[in-house]
Each structure stands twice: as structure tokens, then as C-alpha cells.
Amino acid sequence: MATKPKRPRDPNQLAHLIGQLATGDAKEELQPDTRNPAAVALGVLGASKGGKARAKNLTKKRKSEIAKKAAKARWGAKD
């Protein structure tokens, strides 16, 4: 599997690159994927299990505390 190259963060440089790509002056070549396939597979497997296992072990009270903390962080909710 290949990955897309990183694009410039500067808006002017990005606009220039997009213009070059649109007119065919530049080509966007895919970079080879250098990640270890076994490590990627383990990461995906762990990610699919991790949240469910954590939720299963949390009490209802603890889930509520986590949700309140998240709401406060997101919206600045008062206690």
C-alpha cells in the first residue's frame, strides 16, 4: 500500500502546488508504505478490542464522571 506525499502547510505554497497539479506541471507520486505489516495488523486488532474492553470494566458512576469531564472540556460546562 502506498501513501500520499505530505502537502505544504503554508496556504500560499499549497495554492501553488494545487495550481501546478491542475495544469499538469507537477505530478503527485505515491510514497511506498514503510510500516511493518505485522505491526499494523496488531494495532488494528488492539484498537478494535480496546474501547470495548475498557467500557466493560468501567462502572456506571465512572462512565458518568468521564462523560462530565469530557463535556466540561468541550463546552466549559459548569458543575
Protein Blocks (a to p, Z undefined) as FASTA:
>chain_A
ZZdddddfblklmmmmmmmmmnopaccdddddfbdfklmmmmmmmmmmmmmmmmmmpcfk
lmmmmmmmmmmmmnopaZZ
